[in-house]
Amino acid sequence: MPKVTVELGGRKLAVAPASLKSVKRWLTALKETQAGTVEYLDEVEEFIFSALRRADQDLDRDWLASELDETNIAKVIAKVYEAGRLGSGETQGEAS
């Protein structure tokens, strides 16, 4: 299965599927926080960081926060969804 990647800050980063814990936190944030607030942006950063860090344990959170901006946040979130196939409802594999 090909890896999902995203380009950010001149780097090509692997994107892992988000953990169930991270997805639950993200869905709660979408429901309970107002878009554009500091709290919402903190949740955006947490969701993206947790998924990217699963693929790269050495990823620096400060570097990521400095590279994320209004022009690329949606693209990176879409890549996390693609990695976990969240948008389509597909599964990574069949349970045995």
N, C-alpha and C positions, 0 to 999 in steps of 0.2 A: 504494500500500500504506500503510495507516495506521501511524503511529508508535506504538510502545509507550511508555507513560509510567508514572511512579510518583510518588506524593506522599511527600515526605520533608521534615521540618522546615519545613512550611508552603510548600514550593516544589514545583512540578510539574516533574519532570526527565524528559527524553527518555532512553530506554534503547536503546542500540545492541547489536547482536549482539556477543558476546565474540569476540575474535580467536582463531585456532587456537592460538597460543602460550599465551594466557590459559586456554583450555579445557584444554589439556594440563597446565598447571601445577595447575589446579583439580582435575582428576581424579587427579593424582598426590597432591595434598594429602589428598583424600578417602580415598585408599588408605593413605597412609603416616603420617598424623598422627592423633592421638587427639582426638576431639571434646572441646571444652571447654578445651583447652590454649591457651596464649598463641600457640604456633606455628600452631595451627588458626585461631584468630581473626585472626592476621596474614594468613593465606591467604584467609579470608573477605573481609577488607577489601580485599586486593589484587584479588581476582576482581571484586568489586562496583565498586571504583574504576575498574579498567581498562575495564569495559563502559560505565559512566556517562561516563567521560572521553572515550570515543570519540565521544559525542554532544555533549559540552560540554567543550571544551579548557580552559575557564577554571575548571572545577570544582576547589574547594579540598579537598585530602585531609583536612586537619584538621577542616574543617567537616563533611565526610562522616562521619568517625570519631566526631565528637561527636553526630551525629544518628542513627547506627545503634545499635540496642539489641536486646535479646532479643525484643521484640515485633514488630520490622519486618524483621529480617535475612532470614528465610525468604521473606517477601513480595517483597523486593527481588531475591533470588536467583531466585525464580519468574519475575519480570518479565524478568530477563536471559535465562533459559531460553526464555521466550515470544518475546522479540525474535529469538533465534536459532533458534527452533523446535526446541530441543534435546530437550524433553520428548516431543514427538510423533514425532521422526524425520523431520519434513518438511524440504524444502529451500526455500531462498529463491527460487530460480529454476532453470531447467533449463540445463545446460551445452550450449553449441552446438558 
